[in-house]
Amino acid sequence: MESRAPETGIKVIIVGAGFAGLTAAIECYRKGHDVLVLESFPILKPLGDIISFGPNAGRIIARWGNGSVASQLRPISIRNKELKFYKYDGDYITEQKVPPQNPVTPVFNGHRGEIHEIFFEHAKKIGIEIRLGCRVLEYVEEAGRAGVRVNGETIWGDVVIGSDGVRSKARELVLGYVDKPKSSGYAIYRAWFDSAPILADPLTKHLVENGDTHTGWLGPDVHFLAASIKDGKDFSWVCTHRDEADIEESWSFPGKIEDALKVIDGWDPVCRRIVELTPDCVDWKLVYRDPLPTWVSKEGRTCLMGDAAHPFLPTSIQGASQAMEDGVVFATCLQLAGKSNVATGVRAYEQIRYARCRKAQLLGEETRDMWHKADFDKIKENPDSIKLKRDDWLFLFDVEKDAYERYEEVARELEGKGEVSPPNVVEVAVPTVVAA
Ligand SMILES: Cc1cc2nc3c(=O)[nH]c(=O)nc-3n(C[C@H](O)[C@H](O)[C@H](O)COP(=O)(O)OP(=O)(O)OC[C@H]3O[C@@H](n4cnc5c(N)ncnc54)[C@H](O)[C@@H]3O)c2cc1C
């Protein structure tokens, strides 16, 4: 089922069962902590559309359930050979080959809801307690413990993770003030549907008839990505464009196909036909925020994780992957810190994650600007310039190994700054890498 280190006796309360919360839960279980997950949704629904997990996240997934989670994800993930790029008017630019799948660092791109269900079921299967319909109303902390108020009671633990998404409530306690997300200046029309109409249309059938494809069109301050998944049976597209809408109340609305068509007025007929054939779409306002000064509360017993700590632009293609890395580092640091030194472990988690995460976050802005401000004359001379970056520092990183290696040094550094009690590194057997 799942490997588990000796019990640490540390009780971790996790708020939010998104990819950050579920990964933290599974990793905390693996590292011997007690876990309770609280999620506001009353039932699990397959929400969302396309989402990506890079090789750095695949490495984490491949270790779960002795490879069984990765095996379940494979058939529902895209299996394209390349990503083809076109100028908005239909001029072909170039293609970027997809590297062959590596079982140690697999890549998964598929439907968020379907992938989420597999994570969720794995967490349940290994015995993690997940309480649905539990909306946390307040985060509380006292010396030596942290808790949450939910459904009229206060639940206490040794540490609380606020993995409660982009509109996190945990931020109030961690930062000491109310911090609102801001508009990124962009929004995304997005859709996922059965590909039958795409297959039936002579203009678009090449996108699905021979299995999975991935295609991008680049235009002035707009980009459009279309993918077919499950051997061409499902179809998904996203269209990122300027939008300064107020996001005070909500950031996801039903979209209008005619509005999406206005954004790509005069574009390649293939691209326009995809939208015309789409049954319905979502208008997803891209929420962003400046880097937070800290992810950890004063007492070191409450921390932020995933989008609550660092929302990503989709052009980084790392939002979910970085959320997963957070969970691994957190669980590892806590294991090495031990129950008597929880605050050290939590601060070390932040210290280990912060700079790497910020670097990955900036990639999203870089890629967006590279595509949205594309100079097509220059691109003609160097088509490779618009390809997605696949840097080794990001993709080939083993976040678990790194955390085991760096924890002691980081804990000592923190002690030097007078921020924590002396590091008390618990001796643990570092798990061996399991390939899927
Ligand atoms: C409904 C939904 C659909 C999404 N669709 C897509 C998509 O199609 N493509 C994509 O790239 N990204 C999508 N995302 C975002 C993506 O999942 C995240 O960017 C990324 O995976 C990081 O995950 P996270 O766990 O930090 O945050 P999230 O995935 O946002 O998860 C946060 C969780 O916390 C829960 N929560 C929030 N407040 C409370 C509270 N007070 N008490 C208890 N629980 C609480 C939420 O219900 C949610 O389940 C979606 C997110 C959501 C919530």
The ligand as a MOL file (V3000), in Angstrom:
LIG
                    3D

  0  0  0     0  0            999 V3000
M  V30 BEGIN CTAB
M  V30 COUNTS 53 58 0 0 0
M  V30 BEGIN ATOM
M  V30 1 C -12.1470 23.8250 -8.0020 0
M  V30 2 C -10.7530 24.0520 -8.5310 0
M  V30 3 C -10.5060 23.8520 -9.9040 0
M  V30 4 C -9.2330 24.0630 -10.4110 0
M  V30 5 N -9.0150 23.8290 -11.7390 0
M  V30 6 C -7.7780 23.9540 -12.2390 0
M  V30 7 C -7.5230 23.6250 -13.5830 0
M  V30 8 O -8.4020 23.2450 -14.3200 0
M  V30 9 N -6.2470 23.7710 -14.0480 0
M  V30 10 C -5.2420 24.2190 -13.2390 0
M  V30 11 O -4.0950 24.3290 -13.6990 0
M  V30 12 N -5.4480 24.5240 -11.9480 0
M  V30 13 C -6.6930 24.3990 -11.4300 0
M  V30 14 N -6.9070 24.6930 -10.1150 0
M  V30 15 C -5.8090 25.2060 -9.2980 0
M  V30 16 C -4.8030 24.1320 -8.9660 0
M  V30 17 O -5.4420 23.0150 -8.4070 0
M  V30 18 C -3.7830 24.7270 -8.0020 0
M  V30 19 O -3.2020 25.8600 -8.6090 0
M  V30 20 C -2.6140 23.8240 -7.6600 0
M  V30 21 O -2.8830 22.4890 -7.8610 0
M  V30 22 C -2.1770 24.0460 -6.2170 0
M  V30 23 O -3.0940 23.3970 -5.3730 0
M  V30 24 P -3.4780 23.8350 -3.9090 0
M  V30 25 O -3.7850 22.5710 -3.1910 0
M  V30 26 O -2.4710 24.7420 -3.3290 0
M  V30 27 O -4.7860 24.7270 -4.0780 0
M  V30 28 P -6.2570 24.3310 -4.5340 0
M  V30 29 O -6.2310 23.3180 -5.5990 0
M  V30 30 O -6.9640 25.5970 -4.7700 0
M  V30 31 O -6.8830 23.6130 -3.2300 0
M  V30 32 C -7.2680 24.3170 -2.0660 0
M  V30 33 C -8.3160 23.4990 -1.3400 0
M  V30 34 O -8.6060 24.1180 -0.0900 0
M  V30 35 C -10.0000 24.0670 0.1340 0
M  V30 36 N -10.3360 25.1600 1.0790 0
M  V30 37 C -10.2440 26.4950 0.8330 0
M  V30 38 N -10.5950 27.1900 1.9300 0
M  V30 39 C -10.9100 26.2810 2.8910 0
M  V30 40 C -11.3480 26.3850 4.2440 0
M  V30 41 N -11.5140 27.5680 4.8490 0
M  V30 42 N -11.5660 25.2430 4.9360 0
M  V30 43 C -11.3830 24.0240 4.3520 0
M  V30 44 N -10.9810 23.8710 3.0730 0
M  V30 45 C -10.7410 24.9840 2.3530 0
M  V30 46 C -10.5830 24.2440 -1.2560 0
M  V30 47 O -11.9160 23.7830 -1.3340 0
M  V30 48 C -9.6230 23.4170 -2.1140 0
M  V30 49 O -10.0270 22.0750 -2.2200 0
M  V30 50 C -8.1660 24.4980 -9.5540 0
M  V30 51 C -8.4200 24.6890 -8.1810 0
M  V30 52 C -9.6940 24.4620 -7.6580 0
M  V30 53 C -9.9430 24.6380 -6.1760 0
M  V30 END ATOM
M  V30 BEGIN BOND
M  V30 1 1 1 2
M  V30 2 1 2 3
M  V30 3 2 2 52
M  V30 4 2 3 4
M  V30 5 1 4 5
M  V30 6 1 4 50
M  V30 7 2 5 6
M  V30 8 1 6 7
M  V30 9 1 6 13
M  V30 10 2 7 8
M  V30 11 1 7 9
M  V30 12 1 9 10
M  V30 13 2 10 11
M  V30 14 1 10 12
M  V30 15 2 12 13
M  V30 16 1 13 14
M  V30 17 1 14 15
M  V30 18 1 14 50
M  V30 19 1 15 16
M  V30 20 1 16 17
M  V30 21 1 16 18
M  V30 22 1 18 19
M  V30 23 1 18 20
M  V30 24 1 20 21
M  V30 25 1 20 22
M  V30 26 1 22 23
M  V30 27 1 23 24
M  V30 28 2 24 25
M  V30 29 1 24 26
M  V30 30 1 24 27
M  V30 31 1 27 28
M  V30 32 2 28 29
M  V30 33 1 28 30
M  V30 34 1 28 31
M  V30 35 1 31 32
M  V30 36 1 32 33
M  V30 37 1 33 34
M  V30 38 1 33 48
M  V30 39 1 34 35
M  V30 40 1 35 36
M  V30 41 1 35 46
M  V30 42 1 36 37
M  V30 43 1 36 45
M  V30 44 2 37 38
M  V30 45 1 38 39
M  V30 46 1 39 40
M  V30 47 2 39 45
M  V30 48 1 40 41
M  V30 49 2 40 42
M  V30 50 1 42 43
M  V30 51 2 43 44
M  V30 52 1 44 45
M  V30 53 1 46 47
M  V30 54 1 46 48
M  V30 55 1 48 49
M  V30 56 2 50 51
M  V30 57 1 51 52
M  V30 58 1 52 53
M  V30 END BOND
M  V30 END CTAB
M  END
